[in-house]
């Protein structure tokens, strides 16, 4: 332990104050013993020695316990001679022992404090008993006791403070370590959150596989990564994509992996994100689990084979969980798209999808205080067309009319087959005037087109009638809006077909008449 810093400054300051006070005390009472010259010589020598030691200390020549013990020796000699010259036991200069032992006890070990206290005790007793006065014996012993008491108290206080300091430093080190771990974990979570956002936005499986491999390569920096998914029977694993040293490969159709047994698949599912140790060239085989269902596994090999830290393992587990959820979402999206929202004949949205989107667009119109229009289209005399040309031709005409409608509307508009030969078009952010313009464009294009029969001949003519309803404009619900657009279509039919009509709150008006 070095003798420096605040303790050193306090030590020198205390010595300076004590020597100054002692000099004043001696000078004020020099006539008591008539030894002023001896005192002046003693004080002068002591001050010179301390100035030399202070100079050496400031020049960093002495920066160890040597300076302390050298000064301790000079202090002991000085105090002994000063007390003896001042009358022994009757001198007040004994207070210097208290000052010195108090300062030294906070710096030294217990053994050295005891040595100092013993030497100070012997020094004071030697000086105090010359000349010996019996009535001062108890006083001398009490002063010696206080030397030991102050040394012990100083040591215990310093020892407690040093122990507290060590505990505090240890706590701060632990806190710094935990803070660093927390910051690292926060960065990890932020990266994984961004990764999850990226993956969850991809609904195409092949694009998803490619993005997963890209993240594994660029962000996680793994050397190998393979995505294996269970087939429809949930008994076999198929390899869909893999990464090897930066090269990405997608397999379509996927490759059947034969070296996985059903028992192993069960083991993977039971691990719930933990490492599965088997004799294969991968460091980790992580289960891909979404909503409690095992989808497959993600195989990972670190940049240095077998070198995966606990922190890296946690990152990879989070990555595997995000991948599993994204794969499940993409599969679900494809299934719903294929089965629930597309009309098989026309390729337009079906009735169920139309109903959901109608509610969504009405809520959006309410939220942003905007208009929304609804068109209801019906093919004129479609029953007669089916009866005369056959249902196959009727289906072809439906498909071609659907194509014309799709080309005539905007990208944001939603076209659906409502049922039979009826179609619905949702026009977001569209008022009555714009709805009339779009409706007339559709009617006119169909009126000018020729459609194919079952033999591929394009000579069939067809027209449509269109009803318009604008939301809100008095409509408080989807049912009321549908009733209004149905009335508008009925009006167009009654007025001769091949026209566009709209029903307002107060009247029914034909917007475009057949020419």
C-alpha positions, 0 to 999 in steps of 0.5 A: 500500500502506498503512502500518498493521496489524502492520507499523506496530505492530512499527515503532513498538515497534522504534523505542521499544526502540532509542531507550530502549537508545540513551538508556541507552547514551549516559547510561552512557558520557556521560563519554567525550565529555562531550556529555551536554547535546547528547545530551539535546537530540537525544533530546528533539527526536527523541522529541517529533517521533515522538510528534507523528507517532504522534499524527497516525498514531493520528488517521488523519490520515496513513495513507499513505507520507507518514508513512513517508518523513517518519519515515525522514527524521527517523531518518536525521538522528537517527542521523547526529547521534547517531553523530557525537556518540558518536565517529563510527566507534567508536560502537555506535549504528550498530546503529540503521541495521540496525534501520531498514533491516530494518523498512523493507525489508519494506514498500517496493519494491525501488527504494525499499529501494535508495534507503533503503540508499544514504541510510543508507550515506551518512549513516553514512559521513558520521558515521563519518569525522568524525574520520577514523581509517584503521584503522576504514575496513574496519569502516565498509565492512563495516557499510555492506555489512551495511546493504545485506545486511539491506535485500536480505534483508528485501526478498526475504523480504517479497517472497516472503511477499507472493507466497505470500500472493497465491498463497494468496488466489488459491487460497482464491478458487478454492477458494471458487468451487469450493465454491460450484459444488459446493454448487450442484451438490449442490443440483441433484443433490438436486433431480434425485434427488427429481424422478427419485423422483417420476417413477419412481413414476408408471406411468400415462403421462398422469399422468407427462406432466402431472408432467413438465410441472409440474416443467418449469414450477415447478422448472426455470421454462421457458417452453415444453416439449414431449414428443414420442415415436416411434410404434411404427414408430420413424419418426415423432414424435408430440406427447403433451404440451406446456407454454406459459407455464404452460398444460399440454396433453395430447393423446390421441390424440397429434398427428403432427409432420410437420416432423421427418425420419428423418435428424434423428431419427438426429441426435438419437439420436447427440447423447446429451443434447447440444443439437441446433441447428436452426431451430425455436422452441426453445432445446434439443431433448434426446433421450429415451434409455433403456437405449440406445434413443431414445424421442423428444425433449424440447423446451425454451425458456428463460424468455428465449429463447436464454438458457440457461447451462451450469449450466441445460443440465446440469440440463435434460439430467439432467431429460431423462434422468430423464424418458426412464427414467420413460417407459420404465418406464411403458410397460414397466409397462403392457405387462407389466400388459396381457400377463402378469398379468391373466387375460383372461376373469375379470379376475383375476391369472393363474397366472404372477403368482400364483406370483411373489406367492406367493414374495414373500408367503412371504419376507415372512412369513419376514422378519416371522415372520408367518402367511400362508394360501392358499385353493384354490377349485374350482367343484363339478360345473363339467364337467356345467355346461359340458356341459349349459349350454354353454361360453359359459354356463360362461364367464359363470359363471366371470366372475360367481364371480370377481366374488363372490370379489373382493367377499368378500376384503380389498384386500390379498388376492391372487385369481388364476385358477389354471387352468380352474375353479380359483382361488387366494387368497393371504391375507397376515398371516392365521392359520388362524382368520381364513383359515377365516372368509374361506373360509366367507364366500366359500363362503356367498356363492356358495352363496346366489347365482344366476348367469347363462346365455348368455341373461342369465337368472339362475337357475343355482346353483353351489357351490365347495369350498375347501382351506386351507393355512397357512404355515409350519406345516410347509411349507418351500417353495412346492411343499409349501404347494401340495401341502398346499392341494391335499390340503385341497381334495381332502378337501373334494371327498371329503366332499361338496363345498360345504365348507371343509377344512384339512389339518394336519400330523397330521390332516385336518379338515373345518372347515365342513360343508355344512348 
